[in-house]
């Protein structure tokens, strides 16, 4: 609940931003309906829609529970998450991995980012251990199509987080 309050307040104070560089990089891989889990202000969803894709965003700030949504609906072919994976706990991460039908796109802060980040009061983060993520994907029969880890992937103002980007496809 603290994360939900944090993000509701964040988006009240910030205008809709342009789409992310992650959305640009992933666009060529997405060929059908895509859902963004943790879509925030829907900037990436709108980017996908502008490029002719059917795209839907699910986020608590819009009154949607990702947990409820994945339990109620079947996974579309493409599932996209940006800066969401590190905001959910491991049980929900594993539930999503089990729910995804085909393609999964993740961009998240890694454990390498912990010391780089300023403190955010009520903003909980579950930094991603990349090796654990790879193990989780492989144990659930995903093939890793692309994996990149490091800085320079998504700088914002003066912050340059250490991230992992993954494209995974269910076998």
Order of alpha helices (4+ residues) and beta strands (2+ residues): alpha-alpha-beta-alpha-beta-alpha-beta-alpha-beta-alpha-beta-beta
